[in-house]
Amino acid sequence: MNKKENIGNRYQEETKYCRNNMSGGGLNFEDMPDPIKTYPDAETIPLPPPMRSAGNFIWDIMARRRSRRDFKDESISMQELSQILWATQGATSRRGQFILRTSPSAGALFPIETYVLINRVDDLEKGVYHYSVPDHSLSLLKKGAFGHKIAQAGLQQDMLNFSAIDLIWTAVIQRSKWKYKERAYRYIYMDAGHIGQNAYLASETLGLGCCTVGAFFDDEVNEIVGVDGKDEFAVYMCCIGKIKR
Ligand SMILES: Cc1cc2nc3c(=O)[nH]c(=O)nc-3n(C[C@H](O)[C@H](O)[C@H](O)COP(=O)(O)O)c2cc1C
């Protein structure tokens, strides 16, 4: 077996926790990476407060959840966008310096950042935005229609262009590596998986369609959201929109 074929097995083996290899070393809080990414020079777009009461029974939503790939050429509202972002990464509580959220995260380190590609949202220009967790707002990174480009980057999956929004989740790997070293690569994908499921459940609750996407050209997606692919890189995406019935 060549080196590349074996890399998954080697990674799994070499990042195992075993009773005889636990270092138990303390953490150096002076080296702790910044848990929050900000774009101080970007235009800020406040989001409407998320709803906390209306919604269907969770058991029914779970039973109905499906990956939905056929979208109508219709916009979603700012309220719906707000609800989806809150459901995936919204702040729900503070514990010391940590902002706890709707999705869990290994060690409460929250390595995942959310970028929002807007194709069709009422009262919001098309473009690429970053979701600011602490103040539940968007930072405008670049204006323009990027739906076609993200669909190309997503292995020609046109649903990413026909959707109302695409969420692109990246990992700021050092946030997690600071504590978990190489094992961090296991955890960032688990964190992203939890977020993805919340995107599905929130969309279903709002009567919208959602499909997560793991198949994409990494460098192209990184370029669209403006991350370097090393310190921060795309790990998962999803597209959400009005369902064609
Ligand atoms: C990690 C992951 C990656 C996925 N990537 C894609 C994708 O790139 N394109 C796609 O159409 N569906 C993708 N899906 C959706 C699956 O195809 C879907 O969940 C599966 O077929 C089961 O159908 P259901 O979600 O409707 O129950 C992905 C799902 C997961 C969990």
The ligand as an ORCA input file, in Angstrom:
! r2SCAN-3c Opt
* xyz 0 1
  C     -20.637     14.125      5.502
  C     -21.732     14.231      4.476
  C     -21.421     14.682      3.204
  C     -22.414     14.790      2.230
  N     -22.103     15.295      1.011
  C     -23.056     15.410      0.070
  C     -22.759     15.992     -1.195
  O     -21.641     16.417     -1.474
  N     -23.767     16.075     -2.105
  C     -25.037     15.626     -1.837
  O     -25.904     15.741     -2.714
  N     -25.359     15.095     -0.627
  C     -24.404     14.986      0.325
  N     -24.733     14.486      1.566
  C     -26.119     14.080      1.865
  C     -26.252     12.530      1.825
  O     -26.197     12.102      0.480
  C     -27.574     12.135      2.495
  O     -27.529     12.473      3.858
  C     -27.842     10.640      2.354
  O     -28.083     10.294      1.013
  C     -29.036     10.190      3.205
  O     -30.200     10.877      2.791
  P     -31.036     11.823      3.790
  O     -30.106     12.900      4.330
  O     -32.127     12.425      2.941
  O     -31.559     10.980      4.893
  C     -23.752     14.401      2.541
  C     -24.060     13.966      3.839
  C     -23.068     13.894      4.805
  C     -23.453     13.456      6.196
*
